[in-house]
């Protein structure tokens, strides 16, 4: 595993909405360069940029039309190369978003594959033998060209599925993973990775990494595919970091990924903590963290403790933490996020409490996700400092509330969420036990009960983390003898008599 992942703290940038420097209402690469100092001062030392390649933007860039060219709305390849260089000068690593499972309808590969005459790209996508046969239960495109067949799609109907083969071949048009078409697709994707790694990027977050090999119920074919990619990277780019959008760490890490996200849609109970009717981190104290702890233990056992299980504050696909959580509740949530194993990911604007906006008209395939993609709120100037464009030209409308949070206000207030996150990152970076590879043991995570407590460890260092976001005092059994308080929010826990008494609305990290 690349050494730089040991203490990585990521900041996710949705480039459309981060910082616009040419007044067209859309963020750009120069805007990211301009804000690198802000990211570094927060404490983050790595960034993940959502897709920034040429695209018709039917799905916010997840429908790529040219893997080798930066989208002109963000800048040029030279601008992106400049971004890598500027980030590296500040000791910030950069992951790009790789979308290997599908392209847009406008990709030259797909246009060639639609032709009735066989050519180099005929088998680059998944096509049935005739127009009347659908590709199983998968959605498809039909009657779009003279080619006699239906083409599978991977997500939206503007995203034809690339062909990496079928693990179990059951139809004449299904190709095994070692057939020429699937092999050509994989080699083409390796070439895309080579291009950007040579340009200066430090690795990739891989979109829908679990989706490549079809009819693969146990993911054996997909795992084998990624193991081949891992061998290629180990040989040519051993310092490249790889994180999967998979949500099953036992499978993704077996495939050679360094990291996997716990997904909001998966079985991890991750959203029991933040996004449900009664989140654990709500001060109402009616939440339940036991399901999350149980599944986390399960994943740790399945992976043998190897690899990083990452827990993001949110991302471009989920509702933001705010306003579901507010005030001290957000600080408690980040005390958890920044004290867990794996590399933490902070979604842009979450560090200042930007709110999810309900009911926005969909923009570029966002639909209900659009409210989590609104422009960053930097200050009190025009358009909250995001862009000098007229308001009606902004990529997505902004939070218009008079009390909308801004980075400027948060940075000026020592008691703000922004500064609490800075303090938490600083504590994490000062203690190996709290970093990516430190061990974890849940010592109290009972059903519908507070607090949540776990011990992080590395070498001789052991740190007890105790989180009680509820407005009621709580206690749990344990004979701990704290030697030092490393971090405290709210009141301090009391140790003695075989138990730990925890004040309401408090968090503490204790060296034991």
N, C-alpha and C positions, 0 to 999 in steps of 0.2 A: 504494500500500500504506500502511495506517495507520502512522504513525511509531512508535507504541508497540510494534509488533512487531519493531522493529530489535534490541532487546535483551531481548525477552521470555523469561523462564524460567518455564515452567508447572508447576503442581502439580495433579495430577488427584485429585479427591475423589469417592469412591464414597459418597454421603451416608448410606446405610443404616449404614455401618460406621465413620464417622469420629468423631463425638462426640455422645453422647446427653445432653441436659440435662433431660429430663422423666421419666427412669427407666422408659421403656416398652421398653427394649432395642433401640431403633432410633435411629440418628443423626438429627439435625435441623438446620434452618437456624440456630437459635440456637447450636448446637454449633460450626458453621462460623465464625460471628461470633466466638465465644469464642476460637477458635484462629487467627484472622487474624494476630495478633502472632507466633505460632510460625512460620507460613508466611513472613512477611516477614523474620523473623530468620534463617531458613534461607537467604534470598536470593532466593526466588521472588517475582515481581512480577505474576503472572497465575495464575488458577485455571480449571480446567475441571471443571464439576460434571456428573456423570452424570445421566440423566433424572430430573427431580424434579416432573413433572406428574402429575395424577390418573391412576390406573391400577389395574387389578386385580392387577398385579404377577405376571403369569404369566411374564414375562421381565424381572424386576428393574426395571420401569418403561419398558422399550423397547416396551411394548404400551400406548400412550396411550389414555385414554378421554376426556380433555378437555385440549386444548392450552393453554387459557387459565386453568387453575386449578392452583395448586400442590397436590401431594399432601398431604392433611391430616396424614399421619404425620410430615411434615417441618415443617409449619407452614402459614401462610397466604400469600397473595400479598403482604400487607403485610410479613410477615417476610422474604420474598425481596427485596422492595424495600429493606428495611432492610439486608439483606446487601449489596446492590449499593452502597448509600450508605457503609456502614462500610468496605467494601473500597476504594472510591475515595478515602476519607479517608486510607488507608494506601498510596495509589498502587498498588493492585492492581486489575488488570482481570479481568473475569469472563466466561467463555464458558459458555453453557448448551448442553445436548445436544439437538439437534433431530433428530427421527425422522420424516422426511417420506415414507418409502416405504410405511409400513403403520400401522394403528392396532390397537387391541384390538377384540375382538368387541363390547365394551360401548360403543364410541363411538356417539353419536347419529347420526353420518353413516352408519355401517354398519347400524344398526337401520332407518333409513329406506330404505337401498339394498336391504334384504331384502324389502321389500314388493312384491307383484306389480303394483301400480298404479304407473305412471310418476310420478316426483316429482323434486324438485331434486337428489336424491342418488342416483338410479338409476344414473347413469354415473360416480359418484365412485370406484367400485371396479371391478376387472376381473372381469366375469361372462361366461360363455359363453351361447349362446342356449338351450341345453337341458341338463337334468340329466345326460344321458348323455355329454356331451362335456366332456372335461377340457381345461384351458387348456394344451395342448401337453405338454411334459415337466414343467411346474410342478406342485407340489403344489396341492391345492385343498380347498375346503369344499363339501360337497354335502348335499342333503336337510336343510337347517337352517332352511328357511322355505318359504313358499308360492311364492316366486319360482322360475320354471323356469329353472335355470341352475346352473353350478358356479362358485364364486368362487376366484380364485387367491390363494395366500398367499405372503408374501415370505420367511419364515424358519420360525418355528414355526407350528403349525396354529392358534394363537390370534391370528395376525397377518395379517388380510386385506390384500391388496396394494392400495394406492391407485392410481388410474388416471391416469397421465400420458401415455398413448397408446403406440402401437407405431410404431417407425421404419419397419419393413417390414410392411405390412398384408397378411395372407395368409388371414384368415378373416372371415366376415361380422360376427362379434361384436368383432373387433379394431378399435379406433378410431385414426385418425391423431392425431398430437400436437396438431394445431390444431382438433380436434373440440371441441364445447362442454363435454363432460364433463372431458376432460383439462385444458382451459383453466381450468375452474372449480376443479379441484383445485389447480393451480399458484397461482391467485390467492388461494385460501384459505390456502395455506401462506405466501404473502407477507404476508397479514394477521396470521398468527401471529407471524411475525418482527417486523413493525411493533409489535405489542403489547408484546413483551418488550424490544425496543430502546428504545421510548419509556419503559418502566418503569425502564430503567437498565442493562440487560445490555450487554456490549461486543461481542457477536457469538456465533457458534455453531460447535460441532463438529458435523458433519453425519453421522449414522449411515448407513451403506450408500449413500453418495452416488452410487455408480456404478450403482445398481439401478433408477432411476426409470423411464426409457423402456425398454420391452420390445422384444424382437427387434431389438436394436441392437448387432450384433456388433462394430462398430468404435467404439461409444460416440458416434457423431456426433450422434444425437438428444439424448442426455443432456448432452453438452457444450454444445449449443445452448441447452438448457433452463437450464443453470447460467449461461451467458452472459447470458441474460435477467435472471436473478436478480442478477447482478453489475451490470447497468445500473440496476436498481431500487435496489440498495444504494448505488451511487455517487451517485445523484441524491438519495436521502433520508437515508442513513446512511453517509457516506463513511469514518467512523472505525471502522466495524464490522469486526471480524476474522472470517475464515471459514477453517476447516480441514476438510478432507475425510477421511472414512474411505473411501479409494479404493485406495491402494497402487500407483497408476500415475501418478506426478507429471506425466508429459507430457500426460495427459488431464485430470486435475483442474485443473492450473494453466491449461491452455488454456480450461477452463470458467470461469475467473475466481476460483477459490479462491486465497487467499494462501498456503496451506500444505497439505501432504499428509503423512500418516503412511506410513512404510515398515511394511507389515503383516507379522506373523509368518507369515501364510498365503500371502503373495505371492511373486514371483520375486526378491526383493531380496537373498536370502542373509543377511538381518538376523539370523536366529536361529543362523547359523553362529558368531556371536560369543558368544552367551549360552546358547542352549537347544538343545543337540544332544548327542550322545554324547561328543564332545570339543570343547567350546567354545574359541574362540580365547583367551578371557580366563581359562581354567583354567591354573593354575601347572604342570600336567603338560606343557604345551608341545607338545601334539599337534594343535592346532587349525589352522584355515586361514581367513585373512581375505581371500584373493585374490578369491573369488567375490563377496564383498560389495563390494570396491573396484571390480571390473570393472562390476558393475551400477550402482553409484553414478555412475561415470563415464558410463555409458550414459544415465542419467536426466539428468545435467547437460547432456550434449550435446543430448538431445531437447528439453529445456526452454530451451536457450540461456542457462542460468545464472539464469533468472528464477524468482522464487517460492522458497518455503522447503520443503525436504525435511526432515521432522522425524523424529527417532529417539527413541522413548520408552524409558524404563527398563523399562516394562511397562505393562499396563493391566488392566482388569477382565476381559478375554478371554484372558489369557495366564498361564502359570505365572510366579511371581515369580523374580527373579534368584537369590535364596537359597531353598533350600540348594544349588542347582546350582553357584553360586559362593559362596565364603566368604572372610571375612577380607580380606587384601590383594587378593584377586581382585576383590572388589566395588569397592574403591577404584580399581583399574585400570580397571574397566568404566566408572566414572563419570568418570575422567580422559578417556576416549574420548567419552562421551556429552556432556560439557560443553565439549568443544573442537571439536565438529563444527558445520558450518553448519546453518541452520534453527533453529527454536525448540526447545530441549530440553523434554521432558515427564517429570517425576518422579511416579511413581505413589505415592499416599500409603503411608507405611510403608517404601517401598524405601530411604528415606534413613537408616533405622535398621537395615536388614537384616532386616525381617520376612520370615518364611519361608512358602513355599507349603506348605499342609497336604494331604497325600495322603489319599484315601479318605473324604472327607467326604460325607455324604448331601446330595444336591442341595437347594439352597434357591432358590426363585423362578426356576427355569429355569437355574440356574448349572451343574448337572452337574459336569463335570471342572473348570470354572472356579471353583467354589465355594471351593476352597482358596486362591484368590488374593483373596478378598473378605472375609476375616475381620476382626473389629473391631480398630481401631487400638490399639496398646499404648503408653499414655502414661506410666504410672508403676506403683508397686507397691501401689496401693490396690485396692479391690474392682473386679474385672473389668478390671484393668490401667488403671483410670481412664477407661475408655470409657463406662460406664454404672453407675448405682446400682441397676439392676434385678436381680432374682434371676438367677443364672447361666443357669438353664434358659429364661429369656425373651429371651436375647440373640438378635439377628437371625441370627447364625451363631456357632457355638462358637469359642472362642479357642484359640490355641496354649497348651497347658497345660504345656509344658516348663519346668523350673526355670530354665533359662538363656535364656528368651525375651527378646529385646531390648526395651528400653523407651526412649522419648524422654528420660525423666528421666536414665537411666544414660548414654545416649549424649551428652547435653548436658553432663554432668559430667566426661566423659573427653575431654581435648584430642586424644587419638590415635584417637578413634572415627571410624567411617564418616561420621556426621553432620557432624563438624567438618571432615573432608576435603572433603565436598561443599560446605560453606560456603566453604572456602578456594578451591575450584575455581570456584564461582560468582563470588566476588569478583574472581578473576583474569580471568575471562571478561568481567565488566562493566567492568573497567579497560582493556580492549584491544578496539578496534573490529574488529581482524582476527579475533578469536575469536568475535565475535557472529554474529547470524543471517545477515547479508548478506555476510560476508567470503568471499573466494574460497577454493578448496581445490585443491591439486595433490597427488596421492599420489606420493611419491617412492620408497617401498618397500612393496610389498604382494605378496610372492611366494608361490607355492603351498606350503603346509605349511611355512612358514618364518617366523621371527621376526627383528626386530621388525616392527611396523606404524609407518610414518612418513609424515607429510604436512605440507605447508606451508600455513598459513592466511595470507591477505593482505587488506589494505585500505589504499588510498592508498600511502604510502611504507612502511607497516609490514608486515613479514613475520615469521611465527612458525613455527618448526619444532616439530612435536609428534612425540615418539618414545615408543612404548609397547612394553614388553617384559614381559608378565605371566609368562613362563615362568621356571623356576628355573635356567635356563642362560644364560650370557652370549651375546650375539649381536652381529652387526656387519652393516653394509650400506655400499655404496660411496656416496661423496658428498663434495664439497669445500665443506663449510659452515664459516663462520667466525662462531660465536656471539658476539654483543656483550653479552648479558645472559641470565641464567637467570631466567625469570619464575615458574616453578613446578617443583618437583622432589619426587618421591616415590621413596624408595630412593636408590641411588647415582647419581652424575652421569655422563652420557655423556662420552666422550673423543673429541675431534675432531682429526684429523691424518692425514697420509699417504694422503689420498684416501679415507678411510673414517671411519665413525662407529662407535665401539665402545660397546656398551650393556650395563650391568650387568644381572644377573638381577633380576627382580622390581622393575623401575624404570619410572618415567614422568618425562618432562621436557618443558617448554615453553621453547624457546630463541629469543630475538629474534636474527634473522640479518640 
